[in-house]
């Protein structure tokens, strides 16, 4: 607020309004102040301007200081306390030099002048700090609204991407090809394949409107999804699930685990001679760790590059922890933070 482009106009209006109050209430004669009216007007303008500019400097310096030395108090509280000291720094020199020029540099003569200027200065400071607090809180409210809208947007994007990945013609074509070959050779396996395919679609539809899903539910989905993938790649894909039972009451972002697996399959060769191994485990942070051996394809189908970025953005809105993506020593590793909901 203090850096607004019309701040000097606001300062002039506030000073003019304050001086008119002093003038029409005959404040100067009541306090036995003999300074001319034009001097009083100049003092009022100087006090308002210096308090405003001082608060402007505080509003710029406090955030920078908090980034270097974090404080547990709210920046508005810190700002207001420091602004009280600022008023003293502004008032004392003005009273001594300007008031002393007309009333004499005697402490007895300057007591009433000091009291009047101090009361006026604190009122002006309180008024502009209230305006600053209202503007600050309104800005925070607008920011929270924007973040909520952004979360909805990224959630919808992730849901659409997950649904497209499931219902795109290539996915259906591949699974129907596998199913048609199983029908003739192994009817029992074909029946199981249909059941697992049904489980996958049911899970996608059930979780499409939720912001979080339990790891237990996600692991059940992953078992069905893994069955389809391993049947399709026929020994070229190995998925190892090592998630202890105590961690399954944690929560993750829906479709996040599925996107990580799809990302690994999309960018790596998976064949009987060079199997792609994906391992899903838990670390103590706690976090769900998905690792795979890196054996990149020479040609990769077109990508919108929003999968991992969407996951990271959605986690950033929900928790302070970030999604970790690391590739080193021939291994690609993605860590999804596990979220523990507080008990009611």
N, C-alpha and C positions, 0 to 999 in steps of 0.2 A: 504493500500500500504506500509506503513512504517514498517509493521511487516512481509513483504515478506521474504521467506526463503533465497533468494539470495541478501538480502539488503546490506550485507557487501561487496559483490562483486561489487554491483552498486556504493557504497560509494567509494570504491578503484578506480573504473574506472572514476568516476566523479572527484575525487581528482587528479588523474593522468592527466586527460585531462586539468583540470584547471591549474595545475602546468606547463605543457608544454606550455600553452598559455602565462603564465607569463615569462617563460624562453626564448622562441623564440621572444617575443616582447621586451626583455630587460627591463622589467617593474621595476625590483629592482634598476638598475642604474638610470633610469629615475626619480625614487622617492628618490634617494640618500640614499638607504638602503644598509648598509654594511654587513648585515647578510649573512652567507654562503648559498649556494644553498640547502644543505641538511636541514638546519634549515627552509628555506622557504617552502621546500616540506613537512616537518613535520607540520608546521603551517597550510598549506593548508589542509592537511589530517585531522588535529585536528578540524579545523573549519567545514569542510564538515561533519565529523562524529558526532560532537556535535550538529550541527543544525539538522541533520537527526534524531538523538536519541531524541532531544528535541521535535521535531514534532511528533515523535512516542508517547511520553508521552502525548502530547496534544490530539492526536487522540484517546487515550484511556480514558483520563480524561474528555473531553468535553461531550461526550454522557452520561456518568455517572452523571455528574453535571446537565445536562439538565433534566434528569429524576427526580432529586430531586428539582431543581429550574428551571422550564420551562422559556425559554427566547423566545422573539418574533423573534429573528434574526436567519438566516440560520447558521447551524453549520460550514459550510465552511468559511463564513465571520468571525465568531468568531475565528476560528482556525487561519486564516491568520493574523488578528489583533494581536492576542497573539504571533504569530510567529515573528512579527516585534520586539516585546519586547525581545523575546528569542534571536534574533541576537545580540542585545546590551549586554545581559547577557553573551553571549559566547565570543564576541569580546573584551570587555573591559579587562577582566583578562588576556587573551592571549597577547594582546598588552602590557599591563603593565609589566607582568613578562618576557615574551619571548623577546618582542621588547626592553624593558628596559635593558635586559642583554647585548644587542649588541649596542644599540643606546644611552643608558643612560636614567635614570629615570627623564628626564626633559620633561615637557609638550611640550616645543618648538620642541624638537627632535622627539617626538612621534606623532606629529600632522599628518605628511604625512603617517606614518605607520598606524595610526588609520583610516585615510581616505581610504587608499587602502584596508585595511582589512574589513572596514565597507561596502564599495561598493561591494567587492567580496562576503561578507556574505549575503548581501541583494539579490544579483543576484542568488546565490545558493539557498537561501530560496524561492525566487520567482519561480525558475525553478522547484523545487521539489513540491511546492504547486500547481503549474499548473498541474503537473503530477498526484498529488493526486486528484485534482478536476476532471480531465478527468476520472480517474479510478472510482471515486465516482459516477459521472453522468452515466458512462457506467453501473456500478452495479445497479443503480436505474432503468435505462432503461431495463436491463435484468430482474429485479424484477417485473417491471410492465408487461413485456411480460409473465412471469411465472404466475402472478396473473390473467392476461387475459385468459391464457390457462386453469388455474384452474377453473375460472368462467365458461368457456365454458364446461368444464368437469362436474362440479357439476350441471350446467343447464341441460345438456344432461341426467345425471343420474336422476334428478328430473322429467324430461319430460318422460323418459322411465318408471320410477316407476309409474307416474300418468297414462300413457297409459296402462301399465300392469294391474294396479288396475281396469281400466275400461273394458278392453277387456279380462281379465282372465276368464276362464271357469266358476268359481264360481259366478262371478258378472253376467255374461250372464245367467247362469242357474237359479239363484235366481230371476232375473227380468223376465225371460221368464215364470217361474213358476207362478209368480204373474200375469203376463199378461194372461196366459192361464186360470187362475181361474176367472179373470175379464171378459173375453170374453163371458163366459156362463152366469155369474150372472149379470154383469152390462156393456153392450157394450159401453155406453157413457163414463164410467170411463176408459174402456180399450183404447178407442180412445185418451183420455186425457193422459193416461199413455204412449202411443206410442209417442205422441207429446213431452212430457217432456223428454223421453229417447232420442229422436232425438235432442232436445236442448242441452242435456248434451254432446253428441258426437260432435256436431257442435262446441261447445265452446272449447272442448279439442283440436280439430284440428285447430281451428282458433288461439288459443293462444300458440301453441306448439313452435313457433319460436320467441316469444317476451320475452324480459327480464323483462318488467313491464306490468301490466295490471291495468286498472282503477278499483277502488272499486265498481263503479256503474255496470260495466260489470260482475265483480265477484259476486256481490249480485244477479244479474239476473240468473247467472249460479247456485248459491246456492239455489235459489228458486226451480229450476227444479230438482236439485240434492236432495234437501230435500223432495220434493214430492215423488220421487222414494223410498227413504229410509223409509219415514213415511208410505207409502202404503205397503211396504214389511214387516215392523215390526208391523203394525196393532195395534197401541196404545202403543207399547213398546218403542217408541222413540219420544221425543218431542224436536223440534228445534225452538228456539225463536230468531228472527232476530230483533235487536234493534239498527239499524244504521241510525242516522239522515241524512237527505238529504244533509246538508252542507259538510259532510265528504265524500260524494261519489265521489268528484272530486279528491281525493287523490289516490295514487297508491300503489299496493303491488306486491309481487313476484307471478307470475302465479303458480297455483296449490298448493300454500302454505295453503290456507284456506281449500281446499279439503283434503290435507294430514292430517291436524289437526283433522278434523272431522272423517276421516277414522281411525286415531290413537285412538280416543275416543271410537268408535264403536268396534274396534278390541279387545280392552283390557277390556271392561266392559260388564256386563250383561245388556241386554235390553229385558224386558218382560212386559206383561200387568200388572202383579202384582208389578214388580220392574222396572218402566220405567226409561230409561236413558234420562236425560234432558241436552241438550246442548244449551247454551246461547251465542249469538254473539252480542257484544256491542262495544262501542267506549269510550276510556278514553281521557283525555285532553292532553296527551303527544305530539302528538296524537298517539294512538295505537289501533289496532283492537284486542279486548279481547275475547277469546273463553274459556268458562268455562263449566265443566261438573261435575256431581256428581260421586264420585269414588265408584264403586261396581265391583271389579275385578273378572274376570273369573278365575275359578280354573285351566282351561287348555286354553292356548293361542296358536294359530297357529304360526308356525315358522316365525320369523321376521329377516330381514337383518339389522334392527336398523339404517337405513340411512335416514329415513323420516325427523324427526326433525333436525337431524344433517345437512342434505342437505339444509334445509330451513335456518338454522343459518349461514351456510357458504355463501350462496348466498346473504343474507342480509349484511353480513360482508364486502363483496366486493362492495356493492352498497352504503351503508350508514354507519355512525359511530355507529349507535344504534344497540343493540343486541336484539335477540329474547329472551324473558323471559319465562321460564318454571318453574312453582311453584306448588307443591302439599302440601296442608295443610288443616286441619279441614274437611277432607272428600271431598275436591274440587280440581280438577285438572285445572290449569289455564295457558293458553298460550297467550302471548301478541306479536302480529306481528306489528312492526313499520309501520306507514303509511308514505308514501313518497310523498312530494309535489314537483312537477316539477316546475322549474322556468319558468316564462312566457317569450316567445321570444321577 
